[in-house]
Amino acid sequence: SSLGAAITMPICGFLIASVGWESVFYVTGGIGLVWSVAWFVFVYDSPAQHPRISDEERKFIEESIGDTASKK
């Protein structure tokens, strides 16, 4: 989170100085939208639901995490 702020603040300052304060909201909102879409496309609730994982890898992951995921 502090790394994100350290990167975002100078970029926002540059955007405000060159384009205007409104651009900060459009750029950060656009990045958030792209991140959200990518998250919903590539992240799955469990290894069993992931379409691009081998059976061997899925079994290893499920055995490694045990019952901790099912207790939540």
PDB file of N, CA, C and O in Angstrom:
ATOM      1  N   SER A   1       0.822  -1.193   0.000  1.00  0.00           N
ATOM      2  CA  SER A   1       0.000   0.000   0.000  1.00  0.00           C
ATOM      3  C   SER A   1       0.870   1.262   0.000  1.00  0.00           C
ATOM      4  O   SER A   1       0.544   2.224  -0.695  1.00  0.00           O
ATOM      5  N   SER A   2       1.947   1.278   0.749  1.00  0.00           N
ATOM      6  CA  SER A   2       2.804   2.465   0.747  1.00  0.00           C
ATOM      7  C   SER A   2       3.574   2.580  -0.567  1.00  0.00           C
ATOM      8  O   SER A   2       3.881   3.687  -1.010  1.00  0.00           O
ATOM      9  N   LEU A   3       3.888   1.445  -1.191  1.00  0.00           N
ATOM     10  CA  LEU A   3       4.540   1.483  -2.497  1.00  0.00           C
ATOM     11  C   LEU A   3       3.587   2.063  -3.539  1.00  0.00           C
ATOM     12  O   LEU A   3       4.000   2.850  -4.391  1.00  0.00           O
ATOM     13  N   GLY A   4       2.327   1.679  -3.472  1.00  0.00           N
ATOM     14  CA  GLY A   4       1.331   2.227  -4.386  1.00  0.00           C
ATOM     15  C   GLY A   4       1.182   3.727  -4.229  1.00  0.00           C
ATOM     16  O   GLY A   4       1.071   4.447  -5.221  1.00  0.00           O
ATOM     17  N   ALA A   5       1.179   4.204  -3.000  1.00  0.00           N
ATOM     18  CA  ALA A   5       1.087   5.645  -2.760  1.00  0.00           C
ATOM     19  C   ALA A   5       2.338   6.365  -3.246  1.00  0.00           C
ATOM     20  O   ALA A   5       2.250   7.466  -3.789  1.00  0.00           O
ATOM     21  N   ALA A   6       3.500   5.748  -3.053  1.00  0.00           N
ATOM     22  CA  ALA A   6       4.748   6.369  -3.504  1.00  0.00           C
ATOM     23  C   ALA A   6       4.802   6.478  -5.023  1.00  0.00           C
ATOM     24  O   ALA A   6       5.408   7.406  -5.558  1.00  0.00           O
ATOM     25  N   ILE A   7       4.181   5.546  -5.711  1.00  0.00           N
ATOM     26  CA  ILE A   7       4.151   5.599  -7.174  1.00  0.00           C
ATOM     27  C   ILE A   7       3.040   6.520  -7.665  1.00  0.00           C
ATOM     28  O   ILE A   7       3.230   7.282  -8.612  1.00  0.00           O
ATOM     29  N   THR A   8       1.883   6.445  -7.018  1.00  0.00           N
ATOM     30  CA  THR A   8       0.710   7.192  -7.479  1.00  0.00           C
ATOM     31  C   THR A   8       0.845   8.694  -7.281  1.00  0.00           C
ATOM     32  O   THR A   8       0.450   9.460  -8.160  1.00  0.00           O
ATOM     33  N   MET A   9       1.379   9.128  -6.179  1.00  0.00           N
ATOM     34  CA  MET A   9       1.439  10.567  -5.891  1.00  0.00           C
ATOM     35  C   MET A   9       2.222  11.364  -6.936  1.00  0.00           C
ATOM     36  O   MET A   9       1.719  12.388  -7.399  1.00  0.00           O
ATOM     37  N   PRO A  10       3.420  10.949  -7.328  1.00  0.00           N
ATOM     38  CA  PRO A  10       4.113  11.718  -8.370  1.00  0.00           C
ATOM     39  C   PRO A  10       3.388  11.684  -9.717  1.00  0.00           C
ATOM     40  O   PRO A  10       3.375  12.676 -10.445  1.00  0.00           O
ATOM     41  N   ILE A  11       2.789  10.547 -10.039  1.00  0.00           N
ATOM     42  CA  ILE A  11       2.049  10.454 -11.298  1.00  0.00           C
ATOM     43  C   ILE A  11       0.839  11.379 -11.264  1.00  0.00           C
ATOM     44  O   ILE A  11       0.544  12.056 -12.248  1.00  0.00           O
ATOM     45  N   CYS A  12       0.145  11.409 -10.141  1.00  0.00           N
ATOM     46  CA  CYS A  12      -1.010  12.303 -10.014  1.00  0.00           C
ATOM     47  C   CYS A  12      -0.579  13.763 -10.085  1.00  0.00           C
ATOM     48  O   CYS A  12      -1.267  14.584 -10.692  1.00  0.00           O
ATOM     49  N   GLY A  13       0.541  14.090  -9.477  1.00  0.00           N
ATOM     50  CA  GLY A  13       1.057  15.455  -9.572  1.00  0.00           C
ATOM     51  C   GLY A  13       1.365  15.843 -11.005  1.00  0.00           C
ATOM     52  O   GLY A  13       1.060  16.957 -11.431  1.00  0.00           O
ATOM     53  N   PHE A  14       1.965  14.932 -11.746  1.00  0.00           N
ATOM     54  CA  PHE A  14       2.254  15.179 -13.157  1.00  0.00           C
ATOM     55  C   PHE A  14       0.965  15.363 -13.951  1.00  0.00           C
ATOM     56  O   PHE A  14       0.867  16.272 -14.776  1.00  0.00           O
ATOM     57  N   LEU A  15      -0.021  14.505 -13.706  1.00  0.00           N
ATOM     58  CA  LEU A  15      -1.295  14.618 -14.420  1.00  0.00           C
ATOM     59  C   LEU A  15      -1.990  15.943 -14.128  1.00  0.00           C
ATOM     60  O   LEU A  15      -2.518  16.582 -15.039  1.00  0.00           O
ATOM     61  N   ILE A  16      -1.994  16.356 -12.874  1.00  0.00           N
ATOM     62  CA  ILE A  16      -2.629  17.622 -12.505  1.00  0.00           C
ATOM     63  C   ILE A  16      -1.932  18.783 -13.183  1.00  0.00           C
ATOM     64  O   ILE A  16      -2.589  19.689 -13.697  1.00  0.00           O
ATOM     65  N   ALA A  17      -0.605  18.767 -13.189  1.00  0.00           N
ATOM     66  CA  ALA A  17       0.155  19.868 -13.783  1.00  0.00           C
ATOM     67  C   ALA A  17       0.003  19.922 -15.299  1.00  0.00           C
ATOM     68  O   ALA A  17      -0.013  21.007 -15.881  1.00  0.00           O
ATOM     69  N   SER A  18      -0.108  18.771 -15.940  1.00  0.00           N
ATOM     70  CA  SER A  18      -0.116  18.781 -17.400  1.00  0.00           C
ATOM     71  C   SER A  18      -1.510  18.746 -18.017  1.00  0.00           C
ATOM     72  O   SER A  18      -1.723  19.344 -19.072  1.00  0.00           O
ATOM     73  N   VAL A  19      -2.462  18.065 -17.391  1.00  0.00           N
ATOM     74  CA  VAL A  19      -3.778  17.897 -18.008  1.00  0.00           C
ATOM     75  C   VAL A  19      -4.893  18.540 -17.193  1.00  0.00           C
ATOM     76  O   VAL A  19      -5.862  19.046 -17.759  1.00  0.00           O
ATOM     77  N   GLY A  20      -4.765  18.524 -15.874  1.00  0.00           N
ATOM     78  CA  GLY A  20      -5.808  19.078 -15.011  1.00  0.00           C
ATOM     79  C   GLY A  20      -6.195  18.072 -13.941  1.00  0.00           C
ATOM     80  O   GLY A  20      -5.918  16.878 -14.055  1.00  0.00           O
ATOM     81  N   TRP A  21      -6.840  18.577 -12.900  1.00  0.00           N
ATOM     82  CA  TRP A  21      -7.142  17.722 -11.756  1.00  0.00           C
ATOM     83  C   TRP A  21      -8.142  16.623 -12.076  1.00  0.00           C
ATOM     84  O   TRP A  21      -8.121  15.569 -11.440  1.00  0.00           O
ATOM     85  N   GLU A  22      -9.019  16.847 -13.047  1.00  0.00           N
ATOM     86  CA  GLU A  22     -10.008  15.830 -13.383  1.00  0.00           C
ATOM     87  C   GLU A  22      -9.358  14.551 -13.920  1.00  0.00           C
ATOM     88  O   GLU A  22      -9.880  13.453 -13.729  1.00  0.00           O
ATOM     89  N   SER A  23      -8.228  14.704 -14.583  1.00  0.00           N
ATOM     90  CA  SER A  23      -7.563  13.550 -15.195  1.00  0.00           C
ATOM     91  C   SER A  23      -7.138  12.513 -14.164  1.00  0.00           C
ATOM     92  O   SER A  23      -7.081  11.322 -14.470  1.00  0.00           O
ATOM     93  N   VAL A  24      -6.841  12.953 -12.949  1.00  0.00           N
ATOM     94  CA  VAL A  24      -6.433  12.015 -11.898  1.00  0.00           C
ATOM     95  C   VAL A  24      -7.550  11.009 -11.637  1.00  0.00           C
ATOM     96  O   VAL A  24      -7.292   9.816 -11.477  1.00  0.00           O
ATOM     97  N   PHE A  25      -8.782  11.488 -11.595  1.00  0.00           N
ATOM     98  CA  PHE A  25      -9.910  10.604 -11.334  1.00  0.00           C
ATOM     99  C   PHE A  25     -10.162   9.658 -12.501  1.00  0.00           C
ATOM    100  O   PHE A  25     -10.476   8.486 -12.293  1.00  0.00           O
ATOM    101  N   TYR A  26     -10.027  10.156 -13.719  1.00  0.00           N
ATOM    102  CA  TYR A  26     -10.225   9.299 -14.889  1.00  0.00           C
ATOM    103  C   TYR A  26      -9.143   8.227 -14.988  1.00  0.00           C
ATOM    104  O   TYR A  26      -9.443   7.066 -15.264  1.00  0.00           O
ATOM    105  N   VAL A  27      -7.903   8.608 -14.767  1.00  0.00           N
ATOM    106  CA  VAL A  27      -6.796   7.650 -14.897  1.00  0.00           C
ATOM    107  C   VAL A  27      -6.851   6.600 -13.792  1.00  0.00           C
ATOM    108  O   VAL A  27      -6.768   5.405 -14.076  1.00  0.00           O
ATOM    109  N   THR A  28      -6.988   7.022 -12.541  1.00  0.00           N
ATOM    110  CA  THR A  28      -7.032   6.047 -11.448  1.00  0.00           C
ATOM    111  C   THR A  28      -8.292   5.191 -11.522  1.00  0.00           C
ATOM    112  O   THR A  28      -8.248   4.001 -11.208  1.00  0.00           O
ATOM    113  N   GLY A  29      -9.405   5.775 -11.929  1.00  0.00           N
ATOM    114  CA  GLY A  29     -10.628   4.992 -12.112  1.00  0.00           C
ATOM    115  C   GLY A  29     -10.483   3.978 -13.227  1.00  0.00           C
ATOM    116  O   GLY A  29     -10.945   2.843 -13.105  1.00  0.00           O
ATOM    117  N   GLY A  30      -9.843   4.381 -14.317  1.00  0.00           N
ATOM    118  CA  GLY A  30      -9.613   3.458 -15.430  1.00  0.00           C
ATOM    119  C   GLY A  30      -8.705   2.313 -15.041  1.00  0.00           C
ATOM    120  O   GLY A  30      -8.951   1.165 -15.412  1.00  0.00           O
ATOM    121  N   ILE A  31      -7.658   2.617 -14.294  1.00  0.00           N
ATOM    122  CA  ILE A  31      -6.751   1.566 -13.822  1.00  0.00           C
ATOM    123  C   ILE A  31      -7.496   0.612 -12.889  1.00  0.00           C
ATOM    124  O   ILE A  31      -7.321  -0.604 -12.972  1.00  0.00           O
ATOM    125  N   GLY A  32      -8.320   1.160 -12.009  1.00  0.00           N
ATOM    126  CA  GLY A  32      -9.113   0.317 -11.116  1.00  0.00           C
ATOM    127  C   GLY A  32     -10.089  -0.569 -11.868  1.00  0.00           C
ATOM    128  O   GLY A  32     -10.292  -1.725 -11.496  1.00  0.00           O
ATOM    129  N   LEU A  33     -10.696  -0.039 -12.921  1.00  0.00           N
ATOM    130  CA  LEU A  33     -11.625  -0.820 -13.731  1.00  0.00           C
ATOM    131  C   LEU A  33     -10.906  -1.956 -14.458  1.00  0.00           C
ATOM    132  O   LEU A  33     -11.390  -3.088 -14.479  1.00  0.00           O
ATOM    133  N   VAL A  34      -9.760  -1.655 -15.048  1.00  0.00           N
ATOM    134  CA  VAL A  34      -8.974  -2.689 -15.734  1.00  0.00           C
ATOM    135  C   VAL A  34      -8.535  -3.764 -14.742  1.00  0.00           C
ATOM    136  O   VAL A  34      -8.605  -4.954 -15.047  1.00  0.00           O
ATOM    137  N   TRP A  35      -8.084  -3.351 -13.560  1.00  0.00           N
ATOM    138  CA  TRP A  35      -7.658  -4.298 -12.529  1.00  0.00           C
ATOM    139  C   TRP A  35      -8.822  -5.195 -12.112  1.00  0.00           C
ATOM    140  O   TRP A  35      -8.644  -6.403 -11.961  1.00  0.00           O
ATOM    141  N   SER A  36     -10.006  -4.620 -11.925  1.00  0.00           N
ATOM    142  CA  SER A  36     -11.173  -5.403 -11.513  1.00  0.00           C
ATOM    143  C   SER A  36     -11.568  -6.428 -12.563  1.00  0.00           C
ATOM    144  O   SER A  36     -11.856  -7.578 -12.229  1.00  0.00           O
ATOM    145  N   VAL A  37     -11.585  -6.025 -13.824  1.00  0.00           N
ATOM    146  CA  VAL A  37     -11.926  -6.958 -14.898  1.00  0.00           C
ATOM    147  C   VAL A  37     -10.897  -8.086 -14.963  1.00  0.00           C
ATOM    148  O   VAL A  37     -11.263  -9.255 -15.089  1.00  0.00           O
ATOM    149  N   ALA A  38      -9.616  -7.741 -14.879  1.00  0.00           N
ATOM    150  CA  ALA A  38      -8.570  -8.767 -14.904  1.00  0.00           C
ATOM    151  C   ALA A  38      -8.718  -9.717 -13.718  1.00  0.00           C
ATOM    152  O   ALA A  38      -8.517 -10.922 -13.867  1.00  0.00           O
ATOM    153  N   TRP A  39      -9.061  -9.198 -12.560  1.00  0.00           N
ATOM    154  CA  TRP A  39      -9.233 -10.026 -11.366  1.00  0.00           C
ATOM    155  C   TRP A  39     -10.364 -11.031 -11.568  1.00  0.00           C
ATOM    156  O   TRP A  39     -10.212 -12.212 -11.258  1.00  0.00           O
ATOM    157  N   PHE A  40     -11.501 -10.557 -12.088  1.00  0.00           N
ATOM    158  CA  PHE A  40     -12.638 -11.455 -12.286  1.00  0.00           C
ATOM    159  C   PHE A  40     -12.394 -12.479 -13.392  1.00  0.00           C
ATOM    160  O   PHE A  40     -13.008 -13.546 -13.387  1.00  0.00           O
ATOM    161  N   VAL A  41     -11.510 -12.173 -14.334  1.00  0.00           N
ATOM    162  CA  VAL A  41     -11.214 -13.104 -15.422  1.00  0.00           C
ATOM    163  C   VAL A  41     -10.196 -14.159 -14.992  1.00  0.00           C
ATOM    164  O   VAL A  41     -10.337 -15.330 -15.346  1.00  0.00           O
ATOM    165  N   PHE A  42      -9.175 -13.762 -14.234  1.00  0.00           N
ATOM    166  CA  PHE A  42      -8.049 -14.653 -13.969  1.00  0.00           C
ATOM    167  C   PHE A  42      -8.010 -15.282 -12.580  1.00  0.00           C
ATOM    168  O   PHE A  42      -7.217 -16.197 -12.357  1.00  0.00           O
ATOM    169  N   VAL A  43      -8.834 -14.829 -11.639  1.00  0.00           N
ATOM    170  CA  VAL A  43      -8.777 -15.336 -10.267  1.00  0.00           C
ATOM    171  C   VAL A  43     -10.004 -16.205  -9.994  1.00  0.00           C
ATOM    172  O   VAL A  43     -11.122 -15.845 -10.363  1.00  0.00           O
ATOM    173  N   TYR A  44      -9.789 -17.342  -9.352  1.00  0.00           N
ATOM    174  CA  TYR A  44     -10.859 -18.288  -9.064  1.00  0.00           C
ATOM    175  C   TYR A  44     -10.935 -18.529  -7.567  1.00  0.00           C
ATOM    176  O   TYR A  44      -9.964 -18.305  -6.844  1.00  0.00           O
ATOM    177  N   ASP A  45     -12.095 -18.987  -7.105  1.00  0.00           N
ATOM    178  CA  ASP A  45     -12.307 -19.198  -5.681  1.00  0.00           C
ATOM    179  C   ASP A  45     -11.503 -20.362  -5.120  1.00  0.00           C
ATOM    180  O   ASP A  45     -11.117 -20.344  -3.951  1.00  0.00           O
ATOM    181  N   SER A  46     -11.253 -21.356  -5.931  1.00  0.00           N
ATOM    182  CA  SER A  46     -10.510 -22.516  -5.452  1.00  0.00           C
ATOM    183  C   SER A  46      -9.703 -23.112  -6.603  1.00  0.00           C
ATOM    184  O   SER A  46     -10.005 -22.854  -7.768  1.00  0.00           O
ATOM    185  N   PRO A  47      -8.694 -23.896  -6.290  1.00  0.00           N
ATOM    186  CA  PRO A  47      -7.916 -24.541  -7.352  1.00  0.00           C
ATOM    187  C   PRO A  47      -8.774 -25.469  -8.219  1.00  0.00           C
ATOM    188  O   PRO A  47      -8.478 -25.643  -9.402  1.00  0.00           O
ATOM    189  N   ALA A  48      -9.815 -26.060  -7.662  1.00  0.00           N
ATOM    190  CA  ALA A  48     -10.670 -26.970  -8.422  1.00  0.00           C
ATOM    191  C   ALA A  48     -11.431 -26.241  -9.527  1.00  0.00           C
ATOM    192  O   ALA A  48     -11.794 -26.858 -10.528  1.00  0.00           O
ATOM    193  N   GLN A  49     -11.679 -24.948  -9.366  1.00  0.00           N
ATOM    194  CA  GLN A  49     -12.422 -24.177 -10.365  1.00  0.00           C
ATOM    195  C   GLN A  49     -11.530 -23.613 -11.456  1.00  0.00           C
ATOM    196  O   GLN A  49     -12.035 -23.148 -12.478  1.00  0.00           O
ATOM    197  N   HIS A  50     -10.230 -23.641 -11.268  1.00  0.00           N
ATOM    198  CA  HIS A  50      -9.312 -23.021 -12.225  1.00  0.00           C
ATOM    199  C   HIS A  50      -9.181 -23.897 -13.468  1.00  0.00           C
ATOM    200  O   HIS A  50      -8.841 -25.074 -13.350  1.00  0.00           O
ATOM    201  N   PRO A  51      -9.446 -23.345 -14.672  1.00  0.00           N
ATOM    202  CA  PRO A  51      -9.428 -24.177 -15.878  1.00  0.00           C
ATOM    203  C   PRO A  51      -8.032 -24.487 -16.416  1.00  0.00           C
ATOM    204  O   PRO A  51      -7.876 -25.433 -17.187  1.00  0.00           O
ATOM    205  N   ARG A  52      -7.020 -23.722 -16.032  1.00  0.00           N
ATOM    206  CA  ARG A  52      -5.679 -23.899 -16.600  1.00  0.00           C
ATOM    207  C   ARG A  52      -4.688 -24.478 -15.597  1.00  0.00           C
ATOM    208  O   ARG A  52      -3.500 -24.161 -15.640  1.00  0.00           O
ATOM    209  N   ILE A  53      -5.168 -25.312 -14.710  1.00  0.00           N
ATOM    210  CA  ILE A  53      -4.289 -25.920 -13.719  1.00  0.00           C
ATOM    211  C   ILE A  53      -4.336 -27.439 -13.915  1.00  0.00           C
ATOM    212  O   ILE A  53      -5.400 -28.010 -14.154  1.00  0.00           O
ATOM    213  N   SER A  54      -3.191 -28.074 -13.814  1.00  0.00           N
ATOM    214  CA  SER A  54      -3.152 -29.528 -14.012  1.00  0.00           C
ATOM    215  C   SER A  54      -3.720 -30.232 -12.783  1.00  0.00           C
ATOM    216  O   SER A  54      -3.767 -29.664 -11.692  1.00  0.00           O
ATOM    217  N   ASP A  55      -4.149 -31.473 -12.978  1.00  0.00           N
ATOM    218  CA  ASP A  55      -4.688 -32.254 -11.861  1.00  0.00           C
ATOM    219  C   ASP A  55      -3.641 -32.464 -10.777  1.00  0.00           C
ATOM    220  O   ASP A  55      -3.957 -32.433  -9.587  1.00  0.00           O
ATOM    221  N   GLU A  56      -2.403 -32.678 -11.186  1.00  0.00           N
ATOM    222  CA  GLU A  56      -1.316 -32.877 -10.224  1.00  0.00           C
ATOM    223  C   GLU A  56      -1.098 -31.622  -9.378  1.00  0.00           C
ATOM    224  O   GLU A  56      -0.946 -31.709  -8.160  1.00  0.00           O
ATOM    225  N   GLU A  57      -1.083 -30.462 -10.026  1.00  0.00           N
ATOM    226  CA  GLU A  57      -0.878 -29.211  -9.302  1.00  0.00           C
ATOM    227  C   GLU A  57      -2.067 -28.908  -8.393  1.00  0.00           C
ATOM    228  O   GLU A  57      -1.880 -28.469  -7.258  1.00  0.00           O
ATOM    229  N   ARG A  58      -3.284 -29.137  -8.880  1.00  0.00           N
ATOM    230  CA  ARG A  58      -4.483 -28.911  -8.074  1.00  0.00           C
ATOM    231  C   ARG A  58      -4.461 -29.780  -6.827  1.00  0.00           C
ATOM    232  O   ARG A  58      -4.757 -29.307  -5.730  1.00  0.00           O
ATOM    233  N   LYS A  59      -4.114 -31.045  -6.992  1.00  0.00           N
ATOM    234  CA  LYS A  59      -4.061 -31.963  -5.856  1.00  0.00           C
ATOM    235  C   LYS A  59      -3.009 -31.508  -4.842  1.00  0.00           C
ATOM    236  O   LYS A  59      -3.255 -31.548  -3.636  1.00  0.00           O
ATOM    237  N   PHE A  60      -1.842 -31.077  -5.320  1.00  0.00           N
ATOM    238  CA  PHE A  60      -0.780 -30.604  -4.429  1.00  0.00           C
ATOM    239  C   PHE A  60      -1.246 -29.386  -3.632  1.00  0.00           C
ATOM    240  O   PHE A  60      -1.029 -29.315  -2.422  1.00  0.00           O
ATOM    241  N   ILE A  61      -1.881 -28.433  -4.303  1.00  0.00           N
ATOM    242  CA  ILE A  61      -2.344 -27.216  -3.625  1.00  0.00           C
ATOM    243  C   ILE A  61      -3.406 -27.559  -2.593  1.00  0.00           C
ATOM    244  O   ILE A  61      -3.347 -27.080  -1.460  1.00  0.00           O
ATOM    245  N   GLU A  62      -4.374 -28.380  -2.971  1.00  0.00           N
ATOM    246  CA  GLU A  62      -5.447 -28.726  -2.037  1.00  0.00           C
ATOM    247  C   GLU A  62      -4.928 -29.495  -0.832  1.00  0.00           C
ATOM    248  O   GLU A  62      -5.422 -29.302   0.279  1.00  0.00           O
ATOM    249  N   GLU A  63      -3.942 -30.362  -1.030  1.00  0.00           N
ATOM    250  CA  GLU A  63      -3.355 -31.082   0.103  1.00  0.00           C
ATOM    251  C   GLU A  63      -2.530 -30.150   0.980  1.00  0.00           C
ATOM    252  O   GLU A  63      -2.457 -30.347   2.193  1.00  0.00           O
ATOM    253  N   SER A  64      -1.913 -29.144   0.384  1.00  0.00           N
ATOM    254  CA  SER A  64      -1.080 -28.211   1.144  1.00  0.00           C
ATOM    255  C   SER A  64      -1.910 -27.291   2.024  1.00  0.00           C
ATOM    256  O   SER A  64      -1.514 -26.990   3.150  1.00  0.00           O
ATOM    257  N   ILE A  65      -3.063 -26.838   1.523  1.00  0.00           N
ATOM    258  CA  ILE A  65      -3.875 -25.915   2.319  1.00  0.00           C
ATOM    259  C   ILE A  65      -4.801 -26.654   3.266  1.00  0.00           C
ATOM    260  O   ILE A  65      -5.271 -26.064   4.238  1.00  0.00           O
ATOM    261  N   GLY A  66      -5.075 -27.918   3.017  1.00  0.00           N
ATOM    262  CA  GLY A  66      -5.878 -28.726   3.928  1.00  0.00           C
ATOM    263  C   GLY A  66      -7.279 -28.187   4.102  1.00  0.00           C
ATOM    264  O   GLY A  66      -7.924 -27.780   3.137  1.00  0.00           O
ATOM    265  N   ASP A  67      -7.752 -28.186   5.351  1.00  0.00           N
ATOM    266  CA  ASP A  67      -9.116 -27.766   5.664  1.00  0.00           C
ATOM    267  C   ASP A  67      -9.237 -26.276   5.949  1.00  0.00           C
ATOM    268  O   ASP A  67     -10.336 -25.810   6.248  1.00  0.00           O
ATOM    269  N   THR A  68      -8.172 -25.524   5.871  1.00  0.00           N
ATOM    270  CA  THR A  68      -8.242 -24.107   6.242  1.00  0.00           C
ATOM    271  C   THR A  68      -9.169 -23.325   5.331  1.00  0.00           C
ATOM    272  O   THR A  68      -9.838 -22.402   5.795  1.00  0.00           O
ATOM    273  N   ALA A  69      -9.232 -23.658   4.061  1.00  0.00           N
ATOM    274  CA  ALA A  69     -10.089 -22.918   3.132  1.00  0.00           C
ATOM    275  C   ALA A  69     -11.558 -23.238   3.352  1.00  0.00           C
ATOM    276  O   ALA A  69     -12.408 -22.380   3.114  1.00  0.00           O
ATOM    277  N   SER A  70     -11.880 -24.431   3.793  1.00  0.00           N
ATOM    278  CA  SER A  70     -13.282 -24.805   3.974  1.00  0.00           C
ATOM    279  C   SER A  70     -13.858 -24.310   5.295  1.00  0.00           C
ATOM    280  O   SER A  70     -15.077 -24.325   5.465  1.00  0.00           O
ATOM    281  N   LYS A  71     -13.024 -23.873   6.237  1.00  0.00           N
ATOM    282  CA  LYS A  71     -13.501 -23.398   7.533  1.00  0.00           C
ATOM    283  C   LYS A  71     -14.018 -21.973   7.490  1.00  0.00           C
ATOM    284  O   LYS A  71     -14.721 -21.552   8.408  1.00  0.00           O
ATOM    285  N   LYS A  72     -13.694 -21.226   6.457  1.00  0.00           N
ATOM    286  CA  LYS A  72     -14.100 -19.821   6.401  1.00  0.00           C
ATOM    287  C   LYS A  72     -15.531 -19.687   5.974  1.00  0.00           C
ATOM    288  O   LYS A  72     -16.043 -18.572   5.873  1.00  0.00           O
TER     289      LYS A  72
END
